[in-house]
């Protein structure tokens, strides 16, 4: 199969691959049991290896047989990653707290569709609170020490 791209499309593809690879691998250490998802690393490397053809050597560098985006390129994309991380943080915090509250409300049950709807209602309450006050009103209650 052959895909034709112009120079701008190639640069956009590099950005998209960077973002996808970031989501797939940024939290992985590469250690046993936490291996990088190599299939994504390989396709990213392959696409980057064509940088010269697309006159994108200003955003791609080669070290040995590996290709990497430049630090300047990475830094230019990080605001997108930071927006995603920020959105995900608040979304997950609201959902996790809602799930906890629902379990307190119902006890340990298997969630059905009605439970999921209730969980999203609770999550929405948290989202409204967090949009208004951030973490200001969130406190961690430590269990009382037994004497």
DANORGI-V987914 format. One record per pair of residues at least 6 apart in sequence whose ideal C-beta (glycine too) atoms are under 8 Angstrom apart, sorted by the first residue. I is the first residue (numbers start at 1). GAP is how many residues later the second one is. Records with the same first field share a line. If there is no record, write none. Layout:
I=GAP, GAP
//
This chain:
5=8, 49
7=47, 48, 49
10=40, 44, 46
11=43, 45, 48
13=34
14=33, 34, 37, 42, 45, 46, 55, 59
15=62
17=26, 27, 30
18=26, 51, 55, 56, 59
19=58, 61, 62, 65
20=20
21=19, 20, 23
22=59
23=61
24=13, 16
25=11, 12, 15, 16
28=6, 7, 8, 9
30=6
45=21, 22
48=12, 19, 20, 21
49=13, 18
51=6, 8, 9, 16
58=12
59=10, 11, 13, 14
60=7, 8, 9, 10, 13
61=6, 7, 8, 9
62=6
90=37, 40
91=36
93=33, 37
94=29, 30, 32, 33, 36
95=24, 28
97=25, 26, 29
98=21, 22, 23, 24, 25, 27, 28
99=20
101=21
102=9, 13, 16, 17, 20
105=13
106=9
109=6
111=8
129=8
//
